[in-house]
């Protein structure tokens, strides 16, 4: 049986070792030793400036697909613990990280979760601190917390769509589009909404949110937009919506915090 000793490792490897073996583990054996070797190698191949929760999660999800088949939720928790340990290590040791966050970085982080978060419990584990609740607003909050880090604006983040909307109103970066005419709203979205901005739905009994992937002018002149959303049909999903969406309230511009 393979046996690994914590004394043989330093730095981020020790954090991974602890996350897999538990706080006081000195040895890893069997499947845990195999997981450690896979994870340690994979993480060292990621550039430190590209380290993010979503990147690590996506990498480890693919790497540990054989383990996930045998225990989805326990493996998701393990991946979450490893990811958090690595993020904490990099934060505490002031290692290089990306200074300028671009809109494409936000979209890329969102896409790391596609086809990997496919039910409510996984969404709650990753985005809601395991609270059993609707997790669309938690997802937006977690993604921006992850990618902006200490640049996250004060009081950003909420488990409620209304909380995100209130943030946008306080920061004067929220625009209500529901009061516009159909034509004006379509044109406004086309001219102003950018990848990484936040869609707010708080009308006609709908309460939902997601992050903009792109805005599209179609051949027939209509305007649609793609969003990346948590808790859409209980999954993390890519969704195409019309500018005339009945639940649509407006959008939060994130231009103050992300670059073009």
C-alpha positions in Angstrom: 0.0 0.0 0.0 1.3 3.4 -1.0 2.1 5.6 2.1 3.0 9.3 1.9 4.4 11.4 4.8 3.6 15.1 5.3 7.3 15.7 6.3 8.3 15.2 2.7 6.3 18.2 1.4 6.3 22.0 1.8 4.3 25.0 0.8 1.1 24.5 -1.1 1.6 20.7 -1.1 1.3 20.7 2.7 -2.1 22.5 2.4 -3.3 20.0 -0.1 -2.1 17.1 2.1 -4.0 18.5 5.1 -7.2 19.1 3.1 -7.2 15.5 1.9 -6.1 13.9 5.1 -7.6 16.1 7.7 -6.1 18.7 10.0 -3.9 16.4 12.0 -3.0 13.9 9.3 0.7 12.9 9.0 0.3 10.0 6.6 -1.9 9.4 3.5 -2.5 5.9 2.3 -4.5 4.1 -0.4 -7.0 6.2 -2.4 -6.1 9.4 -0.4 -2.5 9.0 -1.4 -3.4 8.5 -5.0 -5.7 11.6 -4.9 -2.9 13.7 -3.3 -0.4 12.8 -6.0 -2.8 13.7 -8.8 -3.9 16.9 -7.2 -0.4 18.1 -6.2 0.9 17.6 -9.7 -2.1 19.3 -11.4 -2.0 22.4 -9.1 1.8 22.9 -9.7 1.0 23.1 -13.5 -1.4 26.1 -12.9 0.4 29.5 -13.0 0.1 31.2 -9.7 -1.4 34.4 -11.2 -4.2 32.3 -12.7 -5.1 30.6 -9.4 -8.8 31.0 -8.6 -11.5 28.9 -6.9 -13.3 28.3 -10.1 -10.1 27.3 -11.9 -9.0 24.9 -9.2 -12.5 23.5 -8.9 -12.8 22.8 -12.6 -9.3 21.2 -12.8 -9.9 18.9 -9.9 -13.5 18.0 -11.0 -12.1 16.7 -14.3 -9.1 15.1 -12.6 -11.2 13.2 -10.0 -14.0 12.2 -12.2 -13.5 8.5 -11.3 -13.9 9.3 -7.6 -16.9 11.5 -8.2 -18.8 8.6 -9.7 -18.5 6.8 -6.3 -19.5 9.7 -4.1 -20.6 13.0 -5.7 -21.2 15.1 -2.6 -18.3 13.9 -0.5 -16.0 14.5 -3.5 -17.5 18.0 -4.1 -16.8 18.8 -0.5 -13.3 17.5 -0.8 -12.6 19.6 -3.9 -14.1 22.6 -2.1 -11.8 22.1 0.9 -8.7 21.6 -1.3 -9.6 24.7 -3.4 -10.1 26.9 -0.3 -6.8 25.6 1.3 -4.9 26.6 -1.9 -6.6 30.0 -2.2 -5.8 30.7 1.5 -2.2 29.7 1.0 -1.7 32.0 -1.9 -3.4 34.8 -0.1 -1.3 34.4 3.1 1.9 34.2 1.2 1.3 37.2 -1.1 2.1 35.1 -4.2 1.5 36.7 -7.6 -2.0 37.2 -8.8 -3.7 38.9 -11.7 -3.9 42.6 -11.1 -6.3 43.7 -13.8 -9.6 41.8 -13.9 -11.2 41.8 -17.4 -14.7 41.0 -18.4 -13.5 37.9 -20.2 -12.0 36.7 -16.9 -15.4 36.9 -15.2 -17.1 34.9 -18.1 -14.3 32.4 -18.0 -14.7 31.8 -14.3 -18.4 31.3 -14.8 -17.8 28.7 -17.5 -15.6 26.7 -15.2 -18.9 25.5 -13.5 -20.8 24.5 -16.6 -21.7 20.8 -16.8 -20.2 20.3 -13.3 -22.9 21.8 -11.0 -26.0 19.8 -12.0 -28.2 19.7 -8.9 -29.4 21.9 -6.0 -27.2 20.2 -3.3 -24.0 20.7 -5.3 -24.9 24.3 -5.8 -25.6 24.8 -2.1 -22.3 23.1 -1.1 -20.3 25.3 -3.5 -22.1 28.7 -3.3 -24.3 28.8 -0.2 -22.1 27.4 2.6 -24.3 24.3 2.5 -27.5 26.3 3.4 -30.5 24.8 1.7 -31.8 27.8 -0.3 -32.1 29.2 -3.8 -28.6 29.8 -5.0 -28.6 32.2 -8.0 -27.6 35.2 -6.0 -25.1 33.2 -3.9 -23.5 32.1 -7.2 -23.1 35.7 -8.5 -21.7 36.8 -5.1 -19.3 33.9 -4.8 -18.0 34.3 -8.4 -17.2 37.9 -7.9 -15.8 37.3 -4.4 -13.5 34.7 -5.9 -12.3 36.8 -8.9 -12.0 40.2 -7.3 -10.6 39.2 -3.9 -9.6 42.2 -1.9 -10.9 44.4 -4.7 -14.4 43.3 -4.0 -16.6 46.4 -3.4 -17.8 47.0 0.1 -21.2 45.5 0.9 -21.2 43.5 -2.4 -22.8 40.1 -2.2 -26.1 38.7 -1.0 -28.1 35.5 -0.8 -31.1 37.5 -2.1 -31.6 39.0 -5.6 -33.1 42.1 -3.9 -29.8 42.5 -2.0 -27.8 42.5 -5.2 -30.2 45.0 -6.7 -29.9 47.2 -3.6 -26.1 47.2 -4.0 -26.4 48.4 -7.6 -28.8 51.2 -6.5 -26.5 52.3 -3.7 -23.5 52.3 -6.1 -25.5 54.1 -8.8 -24.6 51.3 -11.3 -28.1 49.7 -11.6 -30.4 50.6 -14.5 -34.1 49.8 -14.4 -35.1 48.7 -17.9 -38.7 47.5 -17.1 -40.1 51.0 -17.5 -38.6 51.5 -21.0 -40.5 50.8 -24.2 -39.8 47.5 -25.9 -37.7 49.2 -28.6 -35.8 51.5 -26.2 -35.0 48.6 -23.9 -33.7 46.5 -26.7 -31.4 49.3 -27.9 -30.3 50.2 -24.4 -29.3 46.6 -23.7 -27.4 46.4 -27.0 -25.5 49.6 -26.4 -24.8 49.3 -22.6 -24.9 45.8 -21.3 -21.5 44.0 -21.3 -20.0 40.6 -20.4 -19.6 40.4 -16.6 -22.6 42.6 -15.9 -25.4 41.3 -13.7 -28.9 40.6 -14.8 -31.7 41.3 -12.3 -35.2 39.7 -12.6 -37.7 41.0 -10.0 -41.0 41.2 -11.8 -44.1 39.2 -12.5 -43.4 36.8 -9.7 -39.8 36.1 -10.9 -36.8 36.6 -8.6 -33.5 35.5 -10.3 -30.1 36.7 -11.3 -27.1 35.8 -13.5 -24.0 37.1 -15.1 -24.0 38.3 -18.7 -21.9 36.3 -21.2 -22.8 38.3 -24.4 -25.4 40.5 -26.0 -26.6 39.6 -29.5 -28.4 41.5 -32.3 -30.2 39.0 -34.3 -30.9 39.1 -38.1 -34.5 39.9 -37.5 -33.4 43.0 -35.5 -34.4 41.5 -32.1 -31.9 41.6 -29.2 -31.1 38.7 -27.0 -28.5 38.1 -24.3 -26.8 35.0 -22.9 -26.4 34.6 -19.2 -24.5 32.2 -17.0 -26.7 31.4 -14.0 -26.8 29.3 -10.9 -30.0 27.5 -10.0 -31.5 27.6 -13.4 -33.5 24.3 -13.5 -31.4 23.5 -10.4 -28.2 23.6 -12.4 -25.4 26.1 -13.3 -26.5 26.9 -16.9 -26.0 29.0 -20.0 -29.3 30.6 -20.9 -30.4 32.8 -23.8 -33.0 35.5 -22.9 -35.0 38.0 -24.9 -34.7 41.8 -24.2 -38.5 41.5 -23.8 -38.1 38.9 -20.9 -41.2 39.3 -18.7 -39.2 38.9 -15.5 -36.5 41.3 -16.4 -36.1 44.3 -14.1 -32.7 45.7 -15.1 -28.9 45.3 -15.0 -26.0 46.1 -12.7 -22.9 47.5 -14.5 -19.6 46.2 -13.1 -17.5 48.7 -15.1 -16.1 50.2 -11.9 -14.5 46.9 -11.0 -13.7 45.1 -14.2 -11.9 46.3 -17.3 -13.0 46.0 -20.9 
